[in-house]
Amino acid sequence: MGFLDKAKDLINKNDEKVDQAIEKAGDMVDDKTGGKYKDQVDKAQDFAQEHTGEGDTAK
């Protein structure tokens, strides 16, 4: 099992925590930029959350 396989397995096992971390990071960016890039940040958060974890599916 290579490094990327191990990382994917870890992300899949902790999908909810990963999604929470993505949300928190995006909120921090919004806070630091005064919400100037809110739409772009929200889009990036959604994309990242859709592509992490086994149960998530891309739209």
C-alpha positions as CSV (number, residue, x, y, z in Angstrom):
1,M,0.0,0.0,0.0
2,G,1.5,3.3,-1.1
3,F,1.4,6.6,0.6
4,L,-1.5,7.9,-1.5
5,D,-3.5,4.7,-0.8
6,K,-2.9,5.2,2.9
7,A,-3.9,8.8,2.7
8,K,-7.2,7.9,0.9
9,D,-7.9,5.2,3.4
10,L,-7.4,7.6,6.3
11,I,-9.6,10.3,4.7
12,N,-12.3,7.7,4.0
13,K,-12.3,6.6,7.6
14,N,-12.5,10.2,8.9
15,D,-14.8,11.7,6.2
16,E,-16.9,13.7,8.7
17,K,-13.8,15.2,10.4
18,V,-12.2,16.1,7.0
19,D,-15.4,17.8,5.9
20,Q,-15.5,19.8,9.1
21,A,-11.9,20.8,8.7
22,I,-12.6,22.0,5.1
23,E,-15.5,24.0,6.4
24,K,-13.5,25.6,9.2
25,A,-10.6,26.5,6.8
26,G,-13.0,28.1,4.4
27,D,-14.7,30.1,7.2
28,M,-11.2,31.3,8.3
29,V,-10.5,32.5,4.8
30,D,-13.8,34.3,4.7
31,D,-13.0,35.9,8.0
32,K,-9.5,37.0,7.0
33,T,-10.7,38.4,3.7
34,G,-13.9,40.0,5.0
35,G,-16.0,37.7,2.9
36,K,-14.6,39.3,-0.3
37,Y,-14.2,35.8,-1.9
38,K,-17.1,34.1,-0.2
39,D,-18.6,32.7,-3.4
40,Q,-15.3,31.3,-4.6
41,V,-14.5,29.9,-1.2
42,D,-17.9,28.2,-0.9
43,K,-17.5,26.7,-4.3
44,A,-14.0,25.3,-3.4
45,Q,-15.3,23.9,-0.1
46,D,-18.2,22.2,-1.8
47,F,-15.8,20.7,-4.5
48,A,-13.4,19.5,-1.8
49,Q,-16.1,18.0,0.3
50,E,-17.6,16.2,-2.7
51,H,-14.3,14.6,-3.6
52,T,-13.2,13.3,-0.1
53,G,-14.6,10.3,1.5
54,E,-16.1,7.1,0.2
55,G,-19.7,8.1,0.5
56,D,-19.3,11.4,-1.3
57,T,-20.1,11.6,-5.0
58,A,-19.2,14.3,-7.4
59,K,-22.1,16.2,-9.0
